[in-house]
C-alpha cells in the first residue's frame, strides 16, 4: 500500500512539473517581445530569424509541444542575448 501511495504521489508531482514548464513558454515569449520592443541592434537576417523562432515557439506551445517550444524560444533569446 505504501508503495502504491508513493507511486501515486510521484506521478502527481511529475504531472505538476510538466504543467509548470508548459506555463513558462508565455514568459519566454514575453521576454522576447520586451527585447524586440527595445529595437535591438540586429542584422536584418537575425531579426527575421528571431521573429520566425518566436512565432514557431508560440505555435508549438499552442500545440502542446512545450519542449520544442522552449527550444525555439531559447534560440531566439540567444540571438537577442537574453
Number of C-alpha atoms within 10 A of each C-alpha: 6 7 8 9 10 11 12 12 12 12 12 11 12 12 11 12 12 12 12 11 12 18 13 15 23 16 10 21 21 13 15 20 13 11 15 16 9 8 9 11 10 13 9 9 8 14 18 12 15 23 16 14 20 25 16 16 28 21 14 19 20 13 10 12 14 22 16 14 28 23 14 21 27 20 17 24 19 11 13 17 9 11
